[in-house]
Amino acid sequence: MRPITTQTLFSLQFSGDPQFSPDGQSIVYVKTTINQEENKYQSQICKYDRKTGRDIPFTQGLAQDKLPKFSQDGSYLAFVSTRSGTPQLFVMLTDGGEPKQLTFFKKGVKSYSWMPNNQLVVAARKDDANEKSDVRVVNTLRYRGNGYGFYGDEPIHLWLVQVDGSGPQQITDGNFDETDPTVSPDGKKIAFVSWREENQVEVTPSLYTVDLDTGLIDLTYQGKGSVSHPVYSPNGKWIAFFGHEHGEDSGYNTELWVVSTGSGEARSLSRSLDRPVGNQVGTDARYETAEVSPIWDMDSQKIYFTATHEGDVYVYSVTLDEKIQKETPGDTQVVTSFSYHSGVIAYAKETPASPAELYLQQNKEIQQITYHNTPLFKSLTVSVPERTKFQARDGLEINGWLLKPPGFSSDQRYPLVLEIHGGPHSSYGNTFLHEFQVLANSGYIVLYTNPRGSHGYGEAFVRGSIGDWGGKDYEDLIDAVDAVARLPYVDRNNLFVTGGSYGGYMTNWMVAHTHIFKAAVTQRSICNLHSMIGTSDIGFWFNVKELDGADIWEDEEFILSRSPIRYANRVQTPVKIIHSEEDFRCPMEQAEQWFTALKRLGVETELVRFPNENHDLSRNGQPEHRVERLDHIVGWFNQYLGNKE
Ligand SMILES: CSCC[C@H](NC=O)C(=O)N[C@@H](C)C(=O)N[C@@H](CO)C(=O)O
């Protein structure tokens, strides 16, 4: 058996986005691998035949092929591929043959949907005719996005394209973005999400419908918060979508909604679940290739969707009269994507011991159908985490996990690393976490928890950090460390801490408020909430919402009082700062400020700058950079590990 190391990353495989063929006999899905020589990811569409059990590659997989969708008669398969540079729409016959490129948009395709008559509707940004100079003239607050870059002047619109390659024909216009098209069963209307608000600070999308005969656009549902992933019911009477009514605020549950295409009546079907739809469980061992929309049963009475529950993600179903049922059994799973066909669910499932593999479920029987990671994992010392619960000082129950080194013995004492997630509304859960396995395989116990503010424990819990960054959630984390440090096998003289983004904020906050840690690694972190308002791609609304409305002009003192930079002169813990130079979410200036402050104050510190990487370095950065990042984390802790009890 071999330990899991930083280099193990190159051998991981990620499967997801299963899609049933219309006859239900085969399933296509996306498999992503890492080409170490070329330092890049390769995503390939594979096809699993349910009769023969044969699993074959369907596309080349030299670039990134993703979002496969069968045409309604099953004769074509469309997908988005970067094989010509940017993500463009391709189509091929399901019998095989060469894929044909259907779109040539300069900035690529965002989303698409099949029409009944073998046409497709595509959401794509119009080519910018005014792009004469490389100078950027900015007139809006939303002009760049982490991982995307600068948006340019032209908005995203809907276009019709034909499988024979003719088109694209533009079907919506105006100075606003339009995405997520869904086509009515008769092919006459397209519903889509659009941001048609004048106010640039808080823009909430709504649902619109365009009539393809007349070109007229109707408002179908007036959004009051988030609206995404609309899908027509097979009888055309409803559109299901994901949304909430709380403006631009990620600290609320996004729910499954329906709107009647006749009366316009809209309601949430999943409110009683008190859980957010979709997957809110983070990991560094996933390569996102799917868009998981609600899926209607053929009778138009039931909808399938995923939701996050206490560190797990399950498939649920809900009827139009709001009867909710958990569909995937078991309690240790993170379902990242799924498809449904006549009583059968195909889903991609991560567990603490493996990146996602595909499963089929029929009549409560579960069959694993892919084993891409199995040979590798049979030869590795994988540690399986134990679920734990802690009581915070005010009595609130906090969930967590302890990942022990392989070969753990309770007669020994082990150093401990506290890992802190970001968001702050993201969560940890029952998924495979490469970084944590590397630490456990290096001899550390890893403690990870979901303090208040995390998703998956109800809306009251997720709102527990609003207006209180560094407050009660900090206490939850300290209370968890206190409880674990009392265990006989934990070496309380060797406690370490790390986290990214909000987790990096909390790491900075911790070293400025306690001296219990031997060393810290702060990643893509925040130290100055005041400057972040103006420098982050989302700072002007996100920071204000997260601090419960606090803004620069009225509440400067409060904002600075919650900024780690104010307390930098209390830090004694050696801190390594890891940051990506193209991070638009928590910009590089945050790391620069923290480094300058600590250095001036004589704290042991080191700044590690990753060029050509953004906020998502740990999840989809260049593979070699990801390994180097992990080496920096383990190396820093090892450097300060000493004086074992
Ligand atoms: C656009 S939704 C709200 C912000 C977003 N929340 C998602 O988690 C976000 O980017 N927050 C960052 C400050 C953050 O902490 N991100 C975490 C979780 O994704 C990270 O690990 O990068």
The ligand as a MOL file (V3000), in Angstrom:
LIG
                    3D

  0  0  0     0  0            999 V3000
M  V30 BEGIN CTAB
M  V30 COUNTS 22 21 0 0 0
M  V30 BEGIN ATOM
M  V30 1 C -21.6100 34.5220 -5.6670 0
M  V30 2 S -22.2550 33.6980 -4.2870 0
M  V30 3 C -21.5820 34.3900 -2.8490 0
M  V30 4 C -20.1390 34.3990 -2.6820 0
M  V30 5 C -19.4220 33.0980 -2.7290 0
M  V30 6 N -20.0040 32.1140 -1.9450 0
M  V30 7 C -19.8120 30.8250 -2.2860 0
M  V30 8 O -19.3210 30.0900 -1.5220 0
M  V30 9 C -17.9630 33.3060 -2.4510 0
M  V30 10 O -17.2190 33.3130 -3.4020 0
M  V30 11 N -17.4750 33.4860 -1.1990 0
M  V30 12 C -16.0470 33.5510 -0.9550 0
M  V30 13 C -15.6920 34.7290 -0.1190 0
M  V30 14 C -15.6320 32.2320 -0.3020 0
M  V30 15 O -15.4550 32.1350 0.8710 0
M  V30 16 N -15.5410 31.1550 -1.1320 0
M  V30 17 C -15.2320 29.8250 -0.7050 0
M  V30 18 C -16.3740 28.8690 -0.9890 0
M  V30 19 O -16.6160 28.7410 -2.3250 0
M  V30 20 C -13.9590 29.2740 -1.3290 0
M  V30 21 O -13.4890 28.2070 -0.8870 0
M  V30 22 O -13.4110 29.8610 -2.2720 0
M  V30 END ATOM
M  V30 BEGIN BOND
M  V30 1 1 1 2
M  V30 2 1 2 3
M  V30 3 1 3 4
M  V30 4 1 4 5
M  V30 5 1 5 6
M  V30 6 1 5 9
M  V30 7 1 6 7
M  V30 8 2 7 8
M  V30 9 2 9 10
M  V30 10 1 9 11
M  V30 11 1 11 12
M  V30 12 1 12 13
M  V30 13 1 12 14
M  V30 14 2 14 15
M  V30 15 1 14 16
M  V30 16 1 16 17
M  V30 17 1 17 18
M  V30 18 1 17 20
M  V30 19 1 18 19
M  V30 20 2 20 21
M  V30 21 1 20 22
M  V30 END BOND
M  V30 END CTAB
M  END
